[in-house]
Structures are given as C-alpha cells and as structure tokens.
Amino acid sequence: MQCPYCNSEMEKGIINQDRYPLKWKSEGPNAKKIKFTSFLEKTYVEAYLCNNCNKSVSYTHLRAHET
C-alpha cells in the first residue's frame, strides 16, 4: 500500500487490543464511540505503517451500531 501522506510503500501489520477493546471516541459533551475490537470476536485491527513519515493507517469494517 502507498502512504497517502508521502507516497512511500507502507508495511502491513496489526494493532492488537491489550486489556480493553480498541475504541474511537469523539470529543465534546455528546461524545460518539465506535468499538473496533471485541474480546469475543476480532481482537486486532489491520494497519499499515509508513517508515518514512511514521504515520499509520487502518481500515476496519465497522458495525452499524455504536457503543
């Protein structure tokens, strides 16, 4: 995969959850949360790392519901 920031080749890997599921949370009083992983299902997210600009990119298939 090509880095969307610097066009260098990216290295494929995973981001593992540790003790808690990985979540994205918006800022603000009405914060929105989206769960990326679960102990019962997928415990990692596929990701790509650019060794040139040290950015990472991940693509996930999110569920229709929010947590």
Secondary structure, DSSP 8 states (H G I E B T S, - for coil): -B-TTT--B-EEEEEE--SS--EEE--STT--EEE---SSS--EEEEEE-TTT--EEE-----SS--
